[in-house]
Amino acid sequence: MHSTIKGEKKSRLEMAQEDGQPVELPDVVAFDHLPEAMMRLGPVKSTGMGERPADWPEIDAFARATGRIGSAWEAETLFDMCRVYMSERQDGGDPFRVAPVARG
């Protein structure tokens, strides 16, 4: 939902909110700290010439500094989440792409 369709200035989320469309996100109650941790970490980093997903050094530093990530599986999951987030963000530029929350 954070992706921007090519040629548009607003993200898919902003357009949906302006149109009054309900934005339903998946229920992740047992692991709800991980999406919040990902957004606080910043899932996408600038390289100066483009973007890349957050990598192990940032995840490790984030885990140590905040205490939000306490196990190896959480760090691995956060690593994977950052990659999928960036992939979906890049692919979201296609106006015909179905948003992840709208997929069956």
N, C-alpha and C positions, 0 to 999 in steps of 0.2 A: 504494500500500500504506500510505501515511501518512494516508489519509483515515479518518474515523471515521463509521460508519453512524449516522444520526440515532437518538437514544435510547440509544446505546451509549457506554461510557466509554473503551473501548480502541480503538486503530486496527486496521485490517484486518491489518496486519503483526503486531501483538501477539497478536491472536486466532489467526492462522495458526501462529505460533510456539508458543503454548500448546497448540494442538491437535496439534502435531508434524507439521504439513504442511510439505513442502519448499517453500521460497521461492526460485524460480529467477528471477534477473534476467537481462536480455539481456547478451550478451557484447559489450563495447565496448572491446576491448583496445587498439586503435589510438588511441582517444580517451578512455581511462579517466580522464584528468585532469579532464575536463569535469564528470562527475557529482560528483566530489569537490569541485571548485571551486564548483559550484552549492550544495552543502550547506554549505560553509564560508562562502560569501557570505550564505546565508540566502535561499532563493528567494521567500519570502513576508515582507512587511513589514506591520507594524501601522500603521493610519492614525489610531488613536484611536477610530474608529467602525466599523472593519472591517479588511479586509486588501486588499493589492494586491501584485502581483508586483514583484520587484526591478526597478529601472529603470536607465536609462543612467548617471545620476550614481553610483549604488552600484557598478555594474559597472565603470565607469571607475576609480573610487577603488580598488576591489578589485584590478583588473589592475595598476595602478601600484604599489600597496602590496605586493603579493605576488609579482608577476612570473609568476603562474600562467597568465595569459592574455596571449599575445604577438602575436596577429594579429587583424585585423578580423573574419575569418570565425569565430574562436573567440568573440569578444565577441558577435557576432550570434547564434551558436548558443546561447550562455549566456543571452542575452536571450530567445530563443524557448523554451528549456528552462524558464525561470522562469515564463513565461506558461502553458505546458502543464502544469507541475507544479501551479500554483494552480488551473487549470481542473479538472484531474483530482481534486484535493483537494476542491474544492467539489462536484463531481458525485459524488464517492465517498460522500456522505451518503445516496444512494439505495440502499436495501438490495438492490435488484435489479440494480444496476450491476455489470458484470463488470470485475474488476480488469484493468489494462492488461497485466500479465504473464500473464493467463489468456486473453487474446484470441488467436485464431488468425491 
